Amino acid sequence: MAKKDQKKAPEAEYELLEKPEVIASRLERGEAFVKKNSKIFGGILIGAILIIAGILYFQIDRQNKDKKAQAEMFQAVYYFEQDSTDYALNGDGSNPGFLKIVDQYSGTNSANLAHFYIGSIYLSEGDFQKAVDHLKKFSSNDYFVQARAYSLIGDAYLELGNTKDAISSYKKAVDHKENKHFAPRYLSKLAIAYEEAGDIDNAIKTWGTIEDKYFESFEFTNARKHKARLEGLASK
């Protein structure tokens, strides 16, 4: 029986290939199925079109908002560079500050960058928790700026007395596309945070990393000095 069935399969295939009436029959059945379910297919098609249109609209709308936000943020950046932090944050009456940019243009690249500026300002003014809140909302593909943001978060946590999160943030700064120009600075902050936390062993190791890997850096001399100081404390 199995052999007979195996023979029928290729015969049915040849029948489909060689007989036009068989093909026509199959096509008619397909057309009937489509007609019977035309509302379903139509609904699926319309739904797909609406989804694509919505995505395109969202992208175009965000691009337009971002361009407008960039233009409006120009003056706030100028005030930031001039250390006029109040105007930078709150605006000058004619031009919006960073706080309005993040509120009015949420989700744009400009609002993202504004969070970095706001966090930096709050940190300089001693409002450390607000600094953390805004800096955490910032993200960037730029290795320098993102690592800088992690470092600033670490600074804010250290000022708040939260050495655990300060250490975590400084580690992120060090590990984020590590480079010889900025890593020694972040390692120095990490070593200080370890010492503040009472973790002398890791503080010594961190100063040692600067001594071993970044001997051409500005931080090298301080690293040797602090490492020797901590080794002396640890031996007592």
N, C-alpha and C positions, 0 to 999 in steps of 0.2 A: 504493500500500500504506500509506503514511504517513497519508493522509486517512482510510482505513478504520479504522486503529487509533485515530485521534483521535476518531472517532465512537463507538467501542466504550467508551471511558473514561467519558463522561457517561452512556451507557446503563447501564453496570454500577453507577454511582452511584445512578441513579434506581431501579434494580432493588432496591438495598439499602434505599432509603428507602420504597419503595412496597409491597414484599412482606414480610409478617411472617415467612413461613417462612424467608426468607433471613437475617433478623435472628436468628431462633431457632437456625438452623444455626451462625451465627457465635458465639452465646452458648454453645452446647453445646461447641463446639471450645475456647472459652476456659476453660470449667469443667473440661473434660478435661485441659487443660494444667496448670491449678492443682492438680488432684487428683494428676496424675502427678508434679508437683514439690512436693508439699505439705511434704515433709521439708526441702527447701531453703528454701522460704518461711518455714516454722516456725523454722528455725535462724536466719535473718536477723532475724526478728521478736524472737526471744528474745535474740539478740546485741544488738540495738538497745536493748531494755528494760534489759539488764544494764549497758550503757554509760551510759545515762541515770541509772539507779539509782546507779551508782558515782560519777558526777559530783555528784549531789545529796548523797550520803553524804559525799563529800570536802568539799564546801562547808559542810555543816552541822557536820561534825566540826571543821573549821578554825575556824568561827565560835565554837563552844563552847570550843575550846582558847584562842582569842584572849581571850574573856571571862575565863576562868580566869587566863590569863597577866597580863592587865591588873590583876586584883585582887591577884595575888601580887607584881607589880612595883611596887606603890604604895610600899612601904616603901623599896625600893632607890632610887626617885626622890627620896624624902625625904632619904635619906642623901647622895645626890649633891648636892642643893641645900644641904645643911649641910656640904659639903666632907669628909664622912666616906667617902672614896673606897674604903677597904678593905672596909667594910661594904657599900657600894654594889656593888662588884664581886663579893664572895664571900659576902654574906649575913651575918646576925648570929647564926646558929644556929637561929633560929626562922623567919626570913623569908629567902627565896632572894635572891641577888644577881643582877646582870645576866648574869653568865657562865652561871648555871644556867638562866636564862630562855631564852637563845639556844640552849642545848643541849636543853632539855626541850620547848620550844615552837617549834622551827624551822619557818619558813614562815609564821608568824603576823605580824600587824602589830606586835604587842608585841615580838616577837623582832627585827624589823626596826629598831624604835626603840631597842631595847637595844643594838644594834650601834653606834648613834650615841653613846650614853652611854659605852659601853666605849672606843670610839676616843678620845673627848674626855678620858677619865680617863688612858688610856695616854699621850696627848700631854702632858698636864700633868705626868706622872711621868717623862717623858723616854724612854719606851719607844716610840720613833718608828715602828719597823717594825710593831709590833702595832697601833699607832694607824692606820696606813695599811690594814692587813689588815681591820680591823673597819669603818672608815669607808667603805671600798669596797663593803662588803656592804650598806650602807644606801642606801635610795632613798626619795624623797618627792615628792609633787606640790606641796608647799608651797614657794613660791619662796624664802622666807627660809631655811628649814631646809636645803633641798638646796644652795643656794648657800653656806651656812655650812659644810656638810660638805665641799664642794669646796675651800673656803678652808683648812679644817683639814688636809685631805690635803696641800695645798700647803705648809703650815707644817711638817708632818712631813717631807716630802721635802726641804725647804730645810735642815732640821736634819740630815738624813742626807747632805747635800752633793750631792743629786741635783737640780741646778738645772733640768735639762731637764723632768723630770716636775713639778717645782714650778711652773714657768712654765705648763705645760699645764693644771695644776689651777687655778691662779689665773685663767687665761683662761676656764675653764668657770664659775668663780664670777662673773666679770664678765658673761659673756654669758647666764647663766641668768636669763631674764626681768629684764633690766637695769632698775634703778631708781635714782633720784637719792640715796636714803638710804644704800644699801650699796655701790653700784658704786665710789664714790671710795675707800673703804677697801680694796676688793679690788684696785683699780688701783694703789694705793700699794704693796701687797705685790708686785704683778706688776712694778712698776718696780724695786723692791729686788732681786727675783730676777734681772731682766735685768742689773742692775749686778753682782750676784754672779757671773753667768755671763760677765761681760766684754763684754756687748752694750750698749755705752753709747748707741748710736743709738736702739735701741728703748726703753731706759730714759728717754731724753729725750722721745721721742714719747709715752710713757705718762704721764709727769708732765705733758706738754703737754695731754693729753686731759682731765686733771682741771682744768687751768687754763682750758681753753676751754669745757668742757661743764658743769663742776660748780663754778662760781665762788662759789656760796653754801654750799658744803660746808665742814666743819671741816678737811678735808685740803687746801683750796685754798692756804693760806699756805705749808705745807710743800712743796707741789708746786712753787710758784714758786721757793722757795729751792733745792730740790734740782735743779730743772731748770737754774737759773742756774749752780749749782756744777758740774754735769756738762758744760754747754756750755763753761765755762771750762777744764775738763780736756781736752775734745775739741779745743779750739783750740790747745793747746800742741803 
